[in-house]
Structures are given as C-alpha cells and as structure tokens.
Amino acid sequence: MFSDKEFLQRIVGRLCDEASYAQLYHYAYRDVPMPSVTELEDILELLRGVLFPGYFGSSEVNAVTMPFYIGSTVTEIYKRLTEQVKRGFCFDCSGEQKVCGDCERKAIHVVKQFLEMLPDIRRFLATDVEAAYYGDPAAKNKGETIFCYPSILALFHHRVAHALLKLGVPLIPRIISEMAHSKTGIDIHPGATIGEYFFIDHGTGTVIGETCIIGKNVRLYQGVTLGAKSFPKDEYGNPIKGIPRHPIVEDDVIIYSGATVLGRITIGRGAVIGGNVWVTEDVPAGQKILQTQPRDVTFDQGAGI
C-alpha cells in the first residue's frame, strides 16, 4: 500500500518521463515565455476603447479629453502588445539552434506598423456597424449593434487579427480569433479577407475559412460554413498548407442560415444562397440557389414557433 507521498511521487515520475511529454512540451527558447492569453485579452479591451471611444474603456471621454485618453491608451497598447508580439516571434523560432536577437526589434517595427493601421481598421468597423444596423430591423440604433451584437465583436477581433497576420506576426492572430470564437460562436480564421459592410446576423455556428475572400456588402446568417471541400496532400500524405481552398464571395451576396459552401468556388455578385443548401460549384451573379419545397409537407396553421 503506497503512502500519499509515494503515490504522488509515482504520478509525478510518470508525468516527467520524457516519452510522456515529448510531443506536448514547449521549451521557452532564450527564456522567453509563451504569449499570455490574459494579457492579450486586456490589450484587446484597450483597443476596443480606442476604436469605439465612449462605448468601451472610459465612458466619459469627450472631444476635449479624447487626445489625452487616446494618447495614454495607445501608449499602453504599444508597450504591452510589443511584448506579446515578441513572444510570438520567439515561439515561432523556438527550437532552432541559432541566436535570434531580432525578435524584439521585429516586434517594435511590426507594432508601429499595426498602430498606423488603426484608423483604417476603425473605418472598416464603422461600415460593419452600418451593415448591422441597416441589415437588422430589430436594431434600435447603431450603438446597440456596437455594444451588443456578436457580429461586431467577432469582426473587431478579426480585423485586428487579420492586420497582425498580414504583418507577419505568428500565433498572436490565431489566439485573438479564437477569443472571439469562444465568446460568440463565430469562427473566422484571421487569414480570411473580408470587405466593407459585412454583417453576420445572429452568427452562432458561422465558420469562415483561412483563404476565403469576401467582397463588400455581404450578409451571412447563423450556421453558415464557408469551408474547404478537400485537402490536397503532399507525397508523404500530409495536407498541403497555404493553397486557396475556400470560397470567393463577391459583393452584395446573401447566404442564409445553415448553408454550406465548400471549395475554391465563386459565389457571383448579388447571388442569394438559401438556408440549408449545400453548394460546391460556382454560382453565377444574381443567381438564387434555394431548396425545393417538398409537396407532401403540410403546416398546422395554429402552431407557433
């Protein structure tokens, strides 16, 4: 019969066996820790306060105090985000037997570029707010969509993550996108390119893949999948990464709830994809793809939903 001490020592010994942890262990290269999810959450809240002043962060900001509030917040973002981006670069090169000394320098350069992109990110988000307000009869005002709608939260995360990904930042963009996924149920890969005036009504269960290209004034509903039909493999049977495999959705398209659109196909401008439709081929501009209504279905007029 083992004593408690012997029991715990036996468990610890098994967990510290290299064969047990080899595939799941991260070595902190040059003693730089992993990016902090908690710290990134705080940084995202600071960014929300900058991009949506008065809604998040200080609710008392006005035209007079705006420069002081924005200035101090951007300064804090710059310092804290630089550290996280540095950790992302170090994570990406961990295990390489070389001296990396460039991670901090690259992080400073990239974060400065990112901060210069904030006005454009705000401009895109403003169009998303308009799309949410005018696309949903239930929205009482634009402020309601900013403060409450999961689509706006998911797109805020996405547009920040996409900008960082374009600047070559590893790992951090995916962490940011998964934060929104866990909060909203909307899964947008940071690699997806999304145009202005984009709205996801309700949103839960929506999936947008890495190589998707979405035009302007596109509206999706809950449960829509813009995914890959297949995964080409290399000579060793491993999926080939980075090739275009997700749909192109042109301007003014509407895709209703539960629709599944797969592969590198094009949904032409102004097309409408009905609910629960499976699409794996190009859809011409202006085309409507709808389910056929079964003729033997009857509805109870007294029933409600």
VEXLOVO-774833 format. One record per residue: residue in three letters; y, z, x of N, C-alpha, C, O in turn. Coordinates in pm, whole numbers, plus 32768, in hexadecimal, padded with zeros to 4 digits. Layout:
alaYZXYZXYZXYZX...
// end
This chain:
met7F8980008054800080008000807D800080588090805A80ABphe80D17F9B804781497F91809781B17FF5806881BF800E7FF0ser81FA802F80C98271807C80A582E0801A808082D67FA3809Easp834A804B804083BA7FF4801E83F27FB0809A84137F398097lys83FE7FFA810784347FC2818383DB7F5381B7840D7EE981DDglu835A7F6981B982FD7F0281E982FD7E89818D82F77E1781BBphe83057EA3810B83097E3580AA83827DDB80C283757D6180C9leu83F97E1880CF84737DCC80E484717D838169849E7D118173gln843D7DC381D084337D82825383DA7D08824B83F67CA2828Barg836E7D1181FE83127C9F81F083577C2A81A983477BB781D2ile83A37C48814083EA7BDD80F884547B9E815184607B238157val84A17BF3819585097BBF81EF84CC7B6A825C85037B01827Fgly845C7B93829284197B4682F983F17ABC82C984027A5A8311arg83BC7AB5825183947A338219840D79D9820284087961821Cleu847B7A1581CF84F379C681B4853879988233858179358232cys852379E082A1856079BB83218505796383768529793F83E6asp849279408343843878E28387847B78598387849E7826831Cglu848E781C83FA84D5779D84048498773183AD84E176DD8377ala84167731839E83D576CC8349840076DA82B883FD7679826Dser842677538290844F776C820684DC773881EA84F67703817Ftyr85377749824C85C3772A822F85F576A9827086687683825Bala85A2766782BF85D175F88312861E758E82C38686755F82F1gln85EC7568824D862C74FD820186A2752D81AD86EA74DA8176leu86B775AE81A3871F75E5814C87887634819787DC7676815Atyr8785762E821B87DE7680826B8853762D829D884175BD82CChis88CC766582928943762482CA897376738342899076EA8338tyr897B763183B389AF7670842B8A45765984318A7375E7842Fala8A9376C4843A8B2576BB843F8B4D768684C88B5976D28529tyr8B63760384CF8B8275C2854D8C0875F585838C6A75FA8539arg8C0B761A86028C82765186428CB976CA85F68D3076E685FAasp8C60771085B08C83778A85668CE7777284F68D2F77CE84CFval8CED76F784C38D4576DA84528CF276E783D28C8E76A183C3pro8D1A773E83768CC9775382FE8CCF76DD829E8D21768282AEmet8C7976E1823A8C7A767D81D08CFC768681808D3C76F0817Epro8D257619813E8D96762380E18D7B768E80788D0976A48050ser8DE376CF804C8DD8773A7FE98DF677057F5E8E6476D47F44val8D95770F7F058DA976E37E7A8E1577377E388E6977027DEFthr8E1377B97E508E7778127E168F0377ED7E458F6177E97DF5glu8F1177D17EC58F9477AA7EFB8FC177247EC2903777137EA2leu8F6576C67EB48F8876447E798FB176527DE7900A760B7DB8glu8F7276AC7D9E8F9B76C57D14902B76F77D10907976CD7CBAasp904F774F7D6C90D877817D71913A77117D9391A777087D59ile911476BC7DF1916A764C7E18917E75EC7DA391EC75B97D8Eleu911375D27D58911F757A7CE3917E75B57C7B91C9756A7C3Bglu917D76387C6A91DB76767C0C926B76697C3D92C676537BEDleu927F76757CBF9304765F7CF6933075CE7CDF93A375B57CBBleu92D575717CF492F574E47CDD931674C97C4A9371747C7C2Carg92CD75097BF092EC74F87B61937975287B4293C074EB7AF2gly93A175977B82942775CA7B6D9492756B7B9E950075667B66val9474751F7C0994D274BD7C3E94D674407BE79542740C7BCAleu946374117BBE945B73947B72948073A67ADF94B173497A9Fphe9468741D7AA8948C743C7A1E94E474B97A1C94BB752079E7pro955D74B27A5495B0752A7A5F95D2756379D695F4751A7979gly95C975E779CB95E5762B794D956A764178F99565769F78AAtyr950575EB7907948775FD78BF94297658790D93E476AC78D3phe94277647799193D1769779E7942676CE7A589492769B7A75gly93F477377A98944777797AFB94B277CA7AB69497780C7A51ser952C77C67AE9959B780E7AAA95C777C77A2B95ED77527A2Eser95C3780F79BA95EC77D4793A968377DC792596B677AB78C1glu96CA781A7984975B782B797697A977CA79CE982277D879DDval9766776A7A0897AA770B7A5F980976B47A0D97E8768D799Dasn987F76967A4498DF763F7A00991F75E47A6898F975E77ADDala998175947A3D99BD75327A9799FF75737B109A0475397B7Cval9A3175ED7AFD9A7476327B6B9A0E766A7BCE9A1E765E7C47thr99A476A97B9A994176E97BF298D476897C23988776AC7C7Cmet98CF76107BE8986575B17C0B985875987CA197E9759F7CD5pro98C6757A7CEA98B5755F7D79987A75D47DC6982C75C17E23phe98A176507D9F986C76C47DE597D876D97DC5978876F67E1Dtyr97B676CA7D45972A76DC7D1B96D176717D59966A76907D94ile96F875F17D4B96A875837D81969F758F7E199635757B7E54gly970F75AF7E58971175B97EEA96B276227F1F966476087F7Aser96B9769A7EE6966177057F1695CF76E87EF7957777087F47thr95B476AC7E82952A768F7E5C94EE76217EB2947B762C7EDEval953B75B67ECA950875497F1E94EF757A7FAC948F75507FECthr954575D27FDD9530760A806394AC7657806A9461764C80CBglu949176A58001941376F17FFF939C76937FF4933676A98035ile93A7762C7FA1933B75CA7F9493207589801B92AD75798044tyr938A7564805F937B752080E1932A7575814392CE75428183lys934B75F4814E9306764B81AB9274766181829219765581D4arg925F7680810291D976A580D6917D762B80CC9107763380EFleu91B275BB809E916075438093913C750C811D90CE74D88130thr91987516817C917A74E8820491007530823C90AB74F2827Bglu90F975B18226908575FE8256900475CF82158F9E75C28258gln900775B781928F8E758B814C8F6574FE81758EEE74E28184val8FC674A681878FA7741E81B38F6F742082418F1273D58260lys8FA5747682978F6D7485831E8EDB74AE83168E877479835Earg8EBE750D82BF8E33753982B08DDB74C6827E8D6774B982A6gly8E13747382278DC7740081F78DA7739F82678D36736D8270phe8E08738382BE8DF0732B83308D887369838E8D30732383C0cys8D9373EB83A68D33742D83FF8CA7742C83C48C44741C840Cphe8C9E743D83408C1B743682FF8BDE73AC83128B6573A08329asp8C31734583088C0072BC83108BC9729B839A8B6F724983A8cys8C0172DC84018BD172BD84898B7A732C84C18B59732A8538ser8B53738C846E8B0273FB84A08A7B73C884D08A42736B8497gly8A4A7406853989C973E0857189D4737885DE89767366862Cglu8A48733185E68A5972D086508A76731986D38AC7737686D7gln8A3472EF873A8A44733187BB8ABB72F388078AAB72B0886Dlys8B32730B87D18BAA72DB88148C1D733887F18C1873838790val8C83733088418CF8738288278D4E733B87C08D7272C787D2cys8D70738287528DB9734286E58E4C736486ED8E7E73338688gly8E91739287238F1973C687228F7A737F86C98FEE73A786C0asp8F4D731386868FA972C486338FB072F385A3900672C68558cys8F57734B857A8F50736D84EB8FD373A584B59000737F8449glu900F74008500908D743B84D190FD73D484D0914D73CE8472arg91047384853A916C731C853F915D72BA84CC91BF7296848Blys90E1728F84B190C97234844190ED727583BC912672348365ala90CD72F483AD90E9733A8330917F7340831691AB732882A5ile91CD735F837C925F7365836C929572DD834292E772D482E6his926772748384929671ED8364927171C482D592C3718E828Cval91F571DF82AF91C571B7822B920C720481BC923271C98157val921E728581CE925F72D4816592F172AA8153932472AB80E3lys9334728681BF93BC725281B293BD71D18160941371BD810Agln935E717A817C935370FE812E9337711C809B937070DE8042phe92DE717D808392BC71A37FFA933771D77FB0934F71B27F3Dleu9384722D7FF093FB72647FAE945F71F67F8B94A572007F27glu9466718F7FDE94BE711E7FBF948E70D17F4494DB70897F05met940E70E07F2393D570997EAF93EB70E67E2B93D170AF7DC0leu941971627E31942571B37DB7947E71757D4C945A717B7CD7pro94F171397D6E954070F97D0494F4708B7CBA9500707D7C40asp94A4703D7D0394546FD47CC193E470117C6D93C76FDF7C01ile93A6707B7CA0933E70BE7C50937B70F47BCF933F70E87B64arg93F271307BD8943571617B5F945370EF7AFE944370FF7A85arg947F707C7B33949E700A7ADD94226FDB7A9194296FBE7A1Aphe93B16FD57AD593356FAF7A91930E70157A2792E56FF179B9leu931C70957A4992F970FD79E8935470F8796E9328711478FFala93D270D67983942D70C9791193FE705C78B1940B706B7837thr93C86FEF78E893936F86789093146FB5784892FC6F9077D6asp92C47006788C924C703C784D9270709977D9922C709A7772val92DB70E677EB930A713E777F933770EA77079318710B7695glu937F7080772293A9702676B493306FED766C932D6FE875F2ala92CC6FC276B992556F87767C920D6FEE762591DC6FCC75B9ala9208706B765291C770D37603921570EF758391DA70FF7518tyr929870F6758E92EB7115751992E570A674B192CF70C0743Atyr92FA702B74DD92FC6FBB747E92706F907454925F6F4A73F0gly920A6FB974A291826F92748091386FF4742890C76FD973FEasp91767067740C913370CE73BC918F70FD734D91F371407369pro917170DD72D091C67108726191D071A07254922E71D47218ala917071E8728E91717279728491D472BA72E591F3733072D6ala9205726F7348926272A873AA92EC72BA73699327725B7337lys931D7335736B939F7353732D9413732B7387947D73057355asn94007333740B9468730D746A942772F874F293B2731A7506lys947372C1754F943B72A575D494187325761E93B8732A766Bgly9468738E7607944C740D764993C374447626938174837679glu9399742D75AA9315745B758292A7741675D29245745575F8thr92B8739575EC9253734D763A9251737D76CB91E673877708ile92C6739C770392CC73CE778C9286745477979239746B77F4phe92A174AA773992737534774491E375467716919E75A17745cys91B474F176BB9135750C767890C974A3768B905374C57683tyr90EC742676A4908873BC769B903273B37719906873AD7788pro8FAE73B3770A8F5673A677808F6B732377CB8F58731E7844ser8F9272B977848FAA723877C690177244782F900A720E789Dile9083728B780E90F27297786D90C972ED78E490EE72CE7956leu907F735778CC904F73AB793A8FF3735A79969001735F7A10ala8F96730F795A8F3972C079AB8F83725479FB8F60723A7A6Eleu8FE7721679BE903071AD7A04908C71E57A6F90A271A57AD6phe90C2725C7A58910F729F7AC290B672B27B3D90DC72907BADhis903F72E97B288FE272FC7B988FBD72767BD58FB972687C50his8FA272147B818F7671937BB68FE171507C0A8FC5711D7C76arg905B714F7BD990C371067C2190E4714A7CA6910771077D07val90D871CD7CAC90E772157D2B907071F57D86908371D47DFCala8FF771FE7D518F7F71E67DA28F7A71567DD48F55713D7E47his8FA070F87D7E8F9D706A7DA48FFF704F7E158FE170047E72ala9075708C7E0D90D870797E7790A370AE7EFC90B2706C7F63leu906771237EFB9030715B7F778FBD71067FAD8FB070F48026leu8F6A70D17F528EFB707C7F7E8F2F6FFD7FC08EFA6FD28026lys8F976FC27F878FD16F497FC0900A6F63804C90106F08809Fleu90326FDF80649067700380E78FF87028814A9014704D81BCgly8F7C701D811F8F0C703481798EDE70C381848E9670E581E2val8F07711981278EDF71A5812E8E5071B480FB8E327189808Cpro8DF671EE814A8D6C7202811D8D5D728380CC8DAA72E180DDleu8CFA728680768CCB72FC802E8D2F73367FCA8D0A73507F57ile8DAD734C7FF38E10738C7F9D8E2273417F188E2473827EB0pro8E2E72BC7F188E3E72777E978DCB72907E378DE0729F7DBEarg8D5072957E6B8CDD72AB7E138CDF73397DDB8CBB734E7D67ile8D07739A7E2B8D1374237DF98D7974277D878D6174687D21ile8DEA73E47D998E5473E57D348E2473A47CB38E4073D67C46ser8DDC73347CBE8DAB72F17C458D4473457BFD8D4073467B82glu8CF0738C7C488C8A73E07C088CC7745C7BC68C8C74927B69met8D3A74887BF68D8174F47BAF8DA274C87B218D8A75127AC1ala8DD974507B148DFC741D7A8F8D7F74067A3B8D7E742079C2his8D1573D47A7B8C9773BC7A338C64743D79F48C3C743E7980ser8C6674AA7A418C3175287A0E8C897562799F8C5775A77946lys8D0C754579A48D68757C79418D6F752978C18D8475607855thr8D5E74A778CD8D76744E785A8CFB740478298CFB73D277B9gly8C9373FB787B8C2173A778588C39731478728BE572C07852ile8CAC72F278AE8CCD726978D18CB0725579668CE7729C79BAasp8C5A71F579858C2C71E07A0E8C65715D7A428C3370F17A22ile8CD071667A938D0E70EF7ACD8CFE70F77B648D3071547BA3his8CB970967B9D8CAC70947C2F8D3670757C6B8D7D701F7C37pro8D5B70B97CD88DE070A17D118DF670137D448E676FE97D59gly8D896FC97D598D976F407D878DC16EDE7D1A8DEE6E707D39ala8DB36F037C9B8DD66EA97C2E8E6B6E8A7C2E8EBE6EE37C44thr8E8C6E0B7C158F186DE07C0E8F406DD57B7B8F036D8B7B2File8FA76E217B548FCE6E297AC690636E087AB990B76E427AFDgly90826DA97A62910B6D7D7A4E915B6DDB79F7912E6E4879D4glu91D36DAF79D592316E01798792046E0B78F491B26DBC78C5tyr923C6E6D78B092286E80781F91946E8B77FB91636E4777A1phe914E6EE1784290BE6EF4782A90A96F7377D890E86FDA77F2phe90516F69777690386FDD771E8FA46FE576FF8F656F8176DFile8F6E706077098EE5707B76DE8EEE70DC766A8F0A7152767Easp8ED670AC75F08EE0710175798E67715E75738DF571317581his8E7F71DD755F8E19724775618DE0725775EF8DF972BC7631gly8D9671F4761E8D7571EF76AC8CEE722376D48CB571F27736thr8CB77285768E8C3C72C576BB8BCD725F76D28BB2720B767Cgly8B8D726777478B1D721077658B437188779B8AEB713577B3thr8BC3716D77AF8BED70ED77E78BCE70E7787C8BE7714778C5val8B97707578A98B74706379368BB16FE079668B9E6F777929ile8BFB6FE779D68C3A6F707A118C0F6F6B7AA48C2E6FC57AF1gly8BC86F017AC98B8A6EF87B4C8BE96ED47BBC8C5C6EAD7BA6glu8BB86EE17C348C076ED77CB08C516E537CBD8CC56E537CE6thr8C126DE37C9D8C506D617CB88C8A6D217C3A8CA56CA97C39cys8C9D6D6F7BD28CDE6D3B7B598D6D6D117B778DB36D507BC7ile8D976CA67B358E246C7D7B388E506C747AA68E1B6C257A58ile8EB26CC57A828EE16CCC79F78F736CA279F48FC56CD47A41gly8F936C45799B901A6C10799190796C6C794790616CE4793Blys90E66C317915914D6C7D78CE912C6C88783990EA6C3277FFasn915C6CF677FF91556D09776E90C56D02773A90A96CC176D6val906D6D4777818FE06D4D77598FC66DD477178FF96E3B7744arg8F776DD276AC8F556E4E76668EBF6E5B765C8E7A6DFF7630leu8E8B6ECF76858DFE6EF176758DF16F6776168E4F6FB47604tyr8D7D6F7375DB8D5E6FE875898CED703775CC8CB970107634gln8CCB70A7758E8C69710175CA8BE170BD75DC8BBA7066758Egly8B9C70E776458B1470B7765A8B08702B76918A996FF67696val8B756FED76BA8B6F6F6676F38B3F6F6F77848B6A6FC677D0thr8AE56F1577A98AB66F0B78328ADD6E83786C8AB86E1B7835leu8B276E8578D98B426E0D79288AF36E1E79AA8B256E537A0Dgly8A766DF079A68A196E127A1189DE6D997A578A066D277A40ala897E6DB57AAD89396D4D7AF988B46D2D7AB7886E6D877A86lys88916CAE7AB688136C847A78879F6C957AD7872F6CB27AADser87B86C847B58874D6C8E7BBA87886CB97C3F88026CB97C51phe87326CDF7C9C875C6D0C7D1F87156CB87D8986A36CD67DACpro87566C507DBC87176C007E2686F26C587E9C873C6CB57EBFlys86806C3C7ED9864E6C8F7F4786446C3F7FC886356BC57FC7asp864F6C88803786436C4880B985B06C3980DF85576C55808Fglu85986C0B815A850F6BF0818684B86C6E818C843E6C658192tyr84F96CE2818C84AF6D608192849E6DA0810984676E0E80FDgly84CE6D5A80A184C06D8F801A852D6DEF7FF085206E327F89asn85986DF9803E86076E52801D86746E057FD3868D6D907FF3pro86B66E447F7287236E007F2987926DD37F8887BC6E1E7FE0ile87C06D577F7688306D237FC588B16D597F8888CB6D457F11lys89016D9C7FD889786DDF7FA689F46D887FB689FC6D368012gly8A546D9C7F5C8AD66D5D7F6C8AE66CD37F308B546C9D7F30ile8A7A6C987EFC8A876C137EC28AB56C1D7E308A956C7F7DEDpro8B006BBA7DFD8B2D6BBF7D718AB56BBA7D128A666B5C7D17arg8AA96C1E7CBC8A356C247C628A5A6C577BD78A036C677B81his8ADB6C717BC18B086CA47B408B656C3F7AFC8B956BE37B3Dpro8B7E6C507A7A8BC86BEB7A2F8C5B6BDC7A578C9A6C387A8Dile8C8F6B647A3B8D1F6B497A3C8D4C6B4479AA8D186AF5795Cval8DAB6B9779878DDF6B9D78FE8E6F6B6D79028EC56BAF793Dglu8E8A6AFC78C58F106AC378CC8F706B08786A8F486B627820asp8FEE6ADC786A90566B1C781B90356B1C77858FF16AC37752asp90686B83774090696B8976AD8FDE6B91766F8FCB6B6775FCval8F7D6BC476B78EF56BD076848EE46C5876408F1D6CBC766Cile8E966C5B75D48E706CD875918DD76CE175948D926C82756File8DA36D5375C08D126D6975C08CF66DEA75738D236E56759Atyr8CAB6DDE75078C966E4E74AC8C226EA874DA8BD86E877536ser8C166F1874968BBF6F8674C38B2E6F5B74D38AF76F117482gly8AF26F8D753E8A646F7975568A406EF2759189CA6ED975AAala8AA16E9B75A88A826E1775E18A596E2576728A8D6E7A76BBthr89FA6DD1769D89CA6DD0772689E26D45776189AA6CE27730val8A336D3E77C88A576CBE78078A296CC678988A596D1A78E4leu89CC6C6F78BE89896C7D793F89946BFF799489906B8F7961gly89A26C147A17899D6BA67A768A276B707A968A8B6B957A58arg8A2B6B167AF88AA96AD87B218AC76A657AC28ABD69EF7AE6ile8AEC6A897A4B8B0F6A2679E48BA36A3879C28BE16A9B79E9thr8BD969D8797A8C6669DD79548C7369E578BD8C3C69937873ile8CBD6A4A78908CE26A5478038D6E6A1977F88DD06A537827gly8D7669A477B98DF1695777B98E646998776D8E4F69F1771Aarg8EDA696C778A8F5369A677518F4F69A676B88F2E69437678gly8F736A1B767F8F7B6A2775EF8EF56A3275A88EF16A34752Dala8E876A3A75F38E036A4675B38DF46AD175758E356B31759Dval8D9A6AD875118D7A6B5774CF8CE36B6A74D68C976B1374ABile8CB86BDC750C8C2A6BFE75148C116C6F74B18C4C6CDA74BCgly8BBA6C5674508BA06CB973E88B4D6D2E74198B1A6D2D7489gly8B426D9273C48AF86E0B73E88A646DF373FB8A266DA473B3asn8A2A6E38745E899A6E37747989636DAD749C88EC6D93748Aval89B96D5574CE898E6CD074F689676CD2758A89A56D1875DBtrp89006C8575AD88CF6C78763688FB6BF0766A88D26B8A7632val894E6BEB76D389866B6E770489626B5C779789816BB277EAthr89226AEC77B888FE6ACF784389276A42786D89016A1478D9glu897369FD781989A3697778398A39696F78208A7069BF77D5asp8A79690E785F8B0968FC784D8B2D68EF77BA8AE368B6776Aval8BA1692577978BD56919770F8C5868C977188CB468F4775Cpro8C62685876D48CDC680676DC8D56685076A58D4968AC7656ala8DCB682676D08E48686076A08E4E685776088E2E67F075CDgly8E7968C475C88E8B68C775388E0C68D674E78E1268E0746Dgln8D9968D875288D1968E074E18D02696D74AA8D2C69CF74E7lys8CBF697774368C9569F873FE8BFD6A0074048BB869A873D2ile8BCA6A6A74428B3B6A81744B8B1C6AFC73F58B3F6B6C7419leu8AD96AE773858AC06B5273268A2C6B59730489E46AF6730Fgln8A006BCE72DA89796BDD72A8896A6B96722289C96B8E71D4thr88F16B64720988D36B2C718588B16B9E7127885E6BF47148gln88F06BA070B388D76C09705188516BF1700C88416B8A6FCBpro87F06C4D701787706C3D6FD087886C336F3987D56C806F00arg87456BD26EF9875E6BBB6E6A871C6C236E1087466C346D9Easp86B36C696E43866D6CC46DED86A56D526DF4866A6DB06DBEval87176D636E3787546DE76E4087AF6DFF6DC988036DAB6DAAthr879F6E6F6D8887F86E956D18883D6F166D3D880A6F676D8Bphe88B46F286D0489046F9E6D2189166FEF6CA1892F6FB96C36asp890A70726CB0892570CE6C4089BB70E26C3989F671226C90gln89F970AD6BD08A8A70B46BC38ABE71426BB98B34715B6BD2gly8A67719F6B948A93722A6B868A87727A6C068AB372ED6C0Dala8A4A723D6C6C8A3472876CE78AB372866D3C8B0272286D37gly8AC472EE6D878B3872F76DE28B0873136E6E8A96733C6E84ile8B6372FD6ECB8B4373186F578B97738E6F868B8D73B66FFA
// end
